[in-house]
Amino acid sequence: MKNVFYLLLLFVSFSFAQGEFEKGNASYRKGDYADAVASYENVLSTKKHSAELYFNLGNAYYKLNKIAPAIYNYEKALLLDPNDAVILNNLKFAQKAAIDDVREVPHVGFTKMLENLAATFAYDSWAWIAVVFAFASLLFFIGYYFSGNTLRKRIYFVGMFVAVFVIAVSVGSAILSKDAASDERNAIVFEDVLPVKAEPKTDAPDAFVLHEGTKVAVVDTLDVWRKVKLPDDTQGWVPSNAIKEIK
């Protein structure tokens, strides 16, 4: 009986979420963006989420000129679909509307080169590249093993070597990309104007000021305070309720 109740509850929840999602889409098409936001948020309240839902919600917030929630939801969509070019494009448009323009401090060295390489694709894409080249290396090996021509054997051998090298790079990049994604705690500033404190105290002097929509990295936690870091390595403390963590 319990199982039947849970199945019925699941069905009702799914039906409600689907109905609200379609209602949100209809409101968005009519230009009623506030109603669209309300419907999409109702779907999220049922614990249902998808890249499409966050993307549509980001679009609706952007139309309402609410930059912080727009950027936040685009970032949430990217977590679920990191290679979607449309999401990335809309995120860039929303970020241009943010006031703060923080430039990343350039890092050099072999480690940074590896990090840049790993960031080229998401870790699941690197995994697929490794699978494809593993299959290719198998084909090259079969060609090498059964070929009676010396030139062809050399070609197959070189191809097999290149495939194995790409597999090693792909696996290493996938591990680096996965570790980076697991370690990072990014957040979006939701306050119109946010003074960042030099210490985790209300009466501490302001180190600098941030504005709505700026993306920060959370590097430390102390009670209701969060230590944030900008791409230019500037750091300071903000109240936890002034930002919203993406994960």
C-alpha positions in Angstrom: 0.0 0.0 0.0 2.9 2.3 0.8 4.5 1.7 -2.6 1.2 2.6 -4.3 1.0 5.8 -2.3 4.5 6.8 -3.2 4.0 6.0 -6.9 0.8 8.1 -6.8 2.6 11.0 -5.1 5.4 10.8 -7.6 3.0 10.8 -10.5 1.1 13.9 -9.1 4.4 15.7 -8.5 5.6 15.0 -12.0 2.3 16.1 -13.5 2.3 19.3 -11.5 5.9 20.0 -12.5 5.3 19.3 -16.2 2.1 21.5 -16.1 4.0 24.4 -14.5 6.8 24.1 -16.9 4.5 24.3 -19.9 2.6 27.2 -18.2 5.9 29.0 -17.8 6.8 28.5 -21.4 3.4 29.8 -22.5 3.7 32.9 -20.2 7.2 33.6 -21.6 6.0 33.4 -25.2 3.3 36.0 -24.3 5.9 38.3 -22.8 4.5 37.8 -19.2 8.0 37.1 -17.8 7.0 37.5 -14.1 4.4 34.7 -14.4 7.0 32.6 -16.3 9.4 33.0 -13.4 6.7 32.1 -10.9 5.9 28.9 -12.9 9.5 27.9 -13.3 10.2 28.5 -9.6 7.2 26.3 -8.8 8.8 23.5 -10.8 12.0 23.9 -8.8 10.1 23.7 -5.6 9.1 20.1 -6.5 12.9 19.2 -6.6 12.6 18.8 -10.4 15.4 20.4 -12.3 17.1 20.3 -15.7 19.4 22.4 -17.9 16.4 23.5 -20.0 14.4 24.6 -16.9 17.3 26.7 -15.5 18.0 28.1 -18.9 14.4 29.2 -19.4 14.3 30.7 -15.9 17.5 32.6 -16.6 16.0 34.0 -19.8 12.9 35.1 -17.9 14.9 36.9 -15.2 17.1 38.5 -17.9 13.9 39.9 -19.6 12.9 41.4 -16.2 16.4 43.0 -15.9 17.2 40.9 -12.8 20.9 40.2 -13.6 21.9 38.2 -10.6 19.2 35.5 -10.8 19.7 35.4 -14.6 23.4 34.7 -14.3 22.8 32.3 -11.4 20.4 30.2 -13.4 22.5 30.2 -16.5 25.4 28.9 -14.3 23.1 26.2 -12.9 22.1 25.2 -16.4 25.8 24.9 -17.4 26.5 22.6 -14.5 24.0 20.2 -16.1 25.0 20.8 -19.7 28.5 22.4 -19.7 29.0 22.2 -23.5 25.7 24.0 -24.6 26.8 26.9 -26.8 23.4 28.7 -26.4 23.6 28.7 -22.6 27.2 30.0 -22.8 26.2 32.7 -25.2 23.2 33.9 -23.1 25.4 33.8 -19.9 28.0 36.1 -21.7 25.2 38.6 -22.5 24.0 38.6 -18.9 27.5 39.1 -17.6 28.0 42.1 -19.8 25.1 43.7 -17.9 26.9 43.3 -14.6 28.7 46.4 -13.3 31.9 44.8 -12.1 34.5 43.9 -14.7 37.2 41.9 -12.9 40.2 40.8 -15.0 41.8 37.5 -14.2 45.4 37.6 -13.2 47.4 35.6 -15.8 49.2 32.6 -14.5 52.1 31.0 -16.2 53.9 27.7 -16.0 53.4 24.0 -16.8 50.7 23.5 -14.2 48.7 26.4 -15.7 49.1 25.0 -19.1 47.7 21.7 -18.0 44.7 23.5 -16.3 44.0 25.4 -19.5 44.1 22.2 -21.5 41.7 20.5 -19.1 39.3 23.4 -19.2 39.0 23.1 -23.0 36.2 20.5 -22.5 34.1 19.3 -19.6 35.3 16.1 -18.0 32.6 13.9 -19.6 33.7 15.2 -23.0 37.3 14.2 -22.3 36.0 10.8 -21.3 34.2 10.3 -24.6 37.4 11.4 -26.5 39.3 8.8 -24.6 36.7 6.1 -25.5 36.8 7.1 -29.2 40.6 7.0 -29.4 40.7 3.7 -27.5 38.6 2.2 -30.2 40.8 3.8 -32.8 43.9 2.4 -31.2 42.3 -1.1 -31.3 41.7 -0.7 -35.1 45.3 0.5 -35.6 46.6 -2.5 -33.7 44.4 -4.9 -35.8 45.7 -3.2 -38.9 49.3 -3.5 -37.7 49.0 -7.1 -36.6 47.4 -8.4 -39.9 49.1 -6.1 -42.4 51.9 -7.8 -44.4 53.1 -4.5 -45.9 56.1 -2.8 -44.1 55.0 0.7 -44.9 51.4 0.1 -43.7 52.7 -1.5 -40.5 54.7 1.6 -39.8 51.6 3.8 -40.5 49.5 1.7 -38.2 52.1 1.7 -35.5 52.4 5.5 -35.6 48.6 5.8 -35.6 48.4 3.4 -32.6 51.1 5.4 -30.7 49.2 8.8 -31.4 45.9 7.2 -30.3 47.5 6.0 -27.0 49.0 9.4 -26.4 45.6 11.1 -26.9 44.0 8.6 -24.6 46.6 9.4 -21.9 46.0 13.2 -22.3 42.2 12.8 -22.3 42.2 10.6 -19.2 44.5 13.1 -17.4 42.5 16.1 -18.5 39.3 14.4 -17.4 40.7 13.8 -13.9 42.0 17.4 -13.6 38.6 18.8 -14.9 36.6 16.6 -12.5 38.8 17.5 -9.5 38.5 21.2 -10.4 34.7 21.0 -10.7 34.5 19.2 -7.4 36.7 21.6 -5.5 35.4 24.9 -6.7 32.6 26.7 -4.8 31.4 29.6 -6.9 28.7 32.0 -6.0 26.8 35.0 -7.5 26.4 38.3 -5.7 22.7 39.1 -5.2 23.0 42.5 -3.4 22.8 45.6 -5.6 25.9 47.0 -3.8 27.9 44.8 -1.5 30.8 46.2 0.6 33.4 43.4 1.1 35.0 43.5 4.5 38.6 43.1 5.4 37.6 40.9 8.3 34.5 38.8 9.1 33.0 41.5 11.2 30.2 44.0 10.5 32.3 47.0 11.8 35.4 45.9 9.9 36.7 48.4 7.2 35.6 47.9 3.6 38.2 46.2 1.4 36.3 46.9 -1.8 32.8 46.9 -3.2 31.0 44.4 -5.4 27.7 44.7 -7.3 24.9 42.5 -8.4 25.7 39.6 -10.7 29.4 39.3 -10.0 30.8 35.8 -9.8 33.0 35.0 -6.9 34.8 31.9 -5.5 34.0 31.0 -1.9 37.3 30.0 -0.3 36.5 30.0 3.5 33.5 29.9 5.9 33.2 31.4 9.4 29.7 31.4 11.0 27.5 33.6 8.8 30.5 35.0 6.8 32.0 33.8 3.6 35.5 34.6 2.4 35.3 35.3 -1.3 38.0 35.5 -4.0 37.9 37.3 -7.3 39.6 36.3 -10.5 42.3 39.0 -9.9 43.0 37.2 -6.5 41.4 40.0 -4.5 39.8 38.6 -1.3 37.5 39.7 1.4 34.5 38.7 3.6 30.8 39.0 2.9 27.6 37.9 4.7 26.4 34.5 3.5 23.0 35.9 2.7 24.4 38.4 0.2 25.6 35.7 -2.2 24.1 32.5 -3.6 26.3 29.5 -4.2 25.8 27.8 -7.5 26.2 24.3 -6.3 
